[in-house]
Amino acid sequence: MALINRIARLFRADMHAVLDRMEEPDLLLKQAIREMEAAFAGDEQRHRLLQHERMRLTAQLDDGQHKLSEMEEQLDICFQSNNEALAKQLIRKKLTLARHIQQQESRAKSVQQQLTDLSQRLAENRTQLESMRQKVELLENTADDHCEHTLAEPPGNPVEEADVEVAFLREKQKRSLS
């Protein structure tokens, strides 16, 4: 059984090595970066939408608070003129508006928390994305340097045809003597 397990493990390792050679790491890394950029753009869009929502809610809350103060003044007038029926209608409107404001405040807190979380995630993703971009750049520079070193002639004087002929004759003479 141990022999069969070893052979199976060896076969799996060879298959993984073949797959690793087939997959080009630089292409996979570039694809991962494209996917990260797309996700990052989506998060930025969501962040802008949440900021817009927060501004809208803030404006609605300010408007609601202004209406509440107006209703307070109107209630003072109703009580001064002893108009209880109108005062009750205003109190009903005031209670409805106060509940609405309370819901809006709750929604505003939720949006603010989402914005905070999203801002943190965006900062982390921005750091990861820059790190991945640097890795790709390093990989490309390393690959370019490797290609340049293997394909380029060594620095210094180029080998001329006459030098090749002289070296060839020397090698030929060494081999004929042995």
Residue pairs with C-beta under 8 A, 6 or more apart in sequence:
25 139
26 136
26 139
26 140
26 143
29 132
29 135
29 136
29 139
30 136
32 132
33 129
33 132
33 133
33 136
36 125
36 128
36 129
36 132
37 129
39 125
40 122
40 125
40 126
40 129
43 118
43 121
43 122
43 125
44 122
46 118
47 115
47 118
47 119
47 122
50 111
50 114
50 115
50 118
51 115
53 111
54 108
54 111
54 112
54 115
57 104
57 107
57 108
57 111
58 108
60 104
61 101
61 104
61 105
61 108
64 97
64 100
64 101
64 104
65 101
67 97
68 94
68 97
68 98
68 101
71 90
71 93
71 94
71 97
72 94
74 90
75 87
75 90
75 91
75 94
78 84
78 86
78 87
78 90
79 87
